[in-house]
């Protein structure tokens, strides 16, 4: 019989840690939550959270270790698997004792087959546009045991709450970075307007053109302009010489 799941404290434990940590620690909190889950399940060797977008594109989001990431890579290449099935039906708990022999999917690794065999996958609450899915992996068939599946279900509320908080905070961080980048770009456009006596749209187009010609991110170019006060010029492309006809 499987050992009982370790007590997880209050249901808000992971969510609380995610809410009070610094932005730099968010990835560590997600990793620690998955490690705690694996430690509580003797039949598990790893756990991952992946996001499945419309079109069945799968992207690893957090992981307790490399074993699960190998299976995630196979699922991403195949466009199917336990994670994709769970994302398509959020009310379904996807359980398999042998993911490679399960007729629901036709999974095959390009190289050596990853050691993962049994899988429990379930969608976490959130938007269907980019559904977060918890995938727990085992090297034997034991994860398919009903008592182990029950342990996963018991741990879900805490983990789901923590993942939701981490995702929300990461979105805020991305928005803050985007706003800061937009302010820098706007200031650099102002420098270009002043330096070359250009209207706003023309100055903005000048920066985009310089960015493309120099293969430099627009935000990086804007920072450079603000540091130097100089707007790089776009050199005209040399005209191709026409072949001289032979007489």
Secondary structure, DSSP 8 states (H G I E B T S, - for coil): ---------STTHHHHHHHHS-GGGHHHHHHHHHHHHHHH-TT-SEEEEEEEETTTEEEEEEESSHHHHHHHHHHHHHT-SHHHHHHH-TT--EEES-TTT-TT-----SSS--S--EEEEEE-SS-TTEEEEEEEEESSGGGGSHHHHHHHHHHHHHHHHHHHHHHHHHHHHHHHHHHHHHHHHHHHHHHHHHHHT--HHHHHHHHHHHHHHHT--HHHHHHHHHHH-------------------
